[in-house]
Amino acid sequence: MHGPIKSIAFTTQIRYWSPEKASGLAVADIPEAHHAALGGLKQQHVKGTIGGEEFASNVMPAGGGRLALSVNKAMMKAAGVGIGDEVAVEIRQVGRD
């Protein structure tokens, strides 16, 4: 699966990959209802918006049947959000096309 897809929009909370560490990689869980549209529980490149700001990042399996969007510091800064904040996400493209 590569290229533009039917837009997937959801609201989610930004969290640490390992919450017990309270540091490190930040992610946003993708609701299970959208996993199939993104090709299932596998790592891949995606593009879209977070908090209305454009991004290019990756989704990856996060254990326990979860799929997570990697959220870097630049994405959080551009969207004006941080760990623990709720944020609107839209994914419009899968793959590097």
C-alpha positions in Angstrom: 0.0 0.0 0.0 1.6 3.3 -1.1 0.4 6.7 -2.1 -2.7 8.8 -1.2 -5.4 7.1 0.8 -8.9 8.1 1.9 -8.2 10.6 4.7 -8.1 9.1 8.2 -8.9 11.6 11.0 -8.9 11.0 14.7 -8.1 12.6 18.0 -5.6 10.9 20.3 -3.3 11.6 23.2 0.5 12.0 22.8 2.4 9.7 25.2 5.8 8.3 25.8 6.5 4.9 24.1 7.5 3.6 27.6 5.4 5.6 30.0 7.2 4.1 33.0 10.4 5.9 31.9 8.7 9.3 31.4 11.1 10.1 28.7 12.2 9.0 25.2 10.2 8.4 22.1 6.8 10.1 21.9 3.9 8.4 20.1 0.2 8.8 19.4 -1.9 5.7 19.4 -4.0 5.2 16.3 -7.6 3.9 17.0 -8.0 0.2 16.0 -10.8 1.1 13.6 -8.2 2.7 11.3 -5.6 -0.1 11.4 -6.9 -1.9 8.3 -6.9 1.3 6.2 -3.2 1.8 7.0 -2.3 -1.7 6.0 -2.5 -3.4 9.5 0.0 -3.7 12.3 3.2 -2.9 10.4 5.8 -0.2 10.3 5.5 2.2 7.4 6.0 5.8 6.4 3.0 8.2 6.5 2.2 11.8 5.8 -0.6 14.0 7.1 -1.3 16.7 9.7 -1.0 16.9 13.5 -2.7 19.8 15.2 -3.2 21.2 11.6 0.5 21.1 10.9 2.0 19.0 8.1 4.2 16.0 9.0 6.0 13.0 7.6 6.6 10.3 10.1 6.2 6.5 10.7 3.6 4.3 12.2 4.7 1.1 14.0 3.2 -1.7 16.0 3.2 -0.8 19.7 2.4 -4.2 21.3 -1.0 -5.4 22.5 -2.6 -4.9 19.1 -1.8 -1.2 19.1 -0.5 0.9 16.2 1.3 4.1 17.0 2.4 7.2 15.1 5.9 8.4 16.0 5.7 12.1 17.1 9.0 13.9 17.1 9.8 17.2 19.0 9.5 19.3 15.8 6.0 17.9 15.2 5.0 18.7 18.7 6.5 22.2 18.6 4.8 23.0 15.2 1.4 21.8 16.6 1.9 23.5 19.9 1.4 20.3 21.9 3.3 18.1 24.3 3.2 14.8 26.1 -0.2 14.2 27.6 -2.0 16.6 25.2 -4.9 15.5 23.1 -4.3 16.3 19.4 -6.2 16.0 16.1 -4.4 13.8 13.5 -5.1 13.3 9.9 -3.2 10.7 7.8 -3.5 11.2 4.0 -0.6 9.1 2.5 1.1 5.8 3.2 4.6 5.1 1.8 7.2 7.4 0.5 5.5 8.3 -2.9 
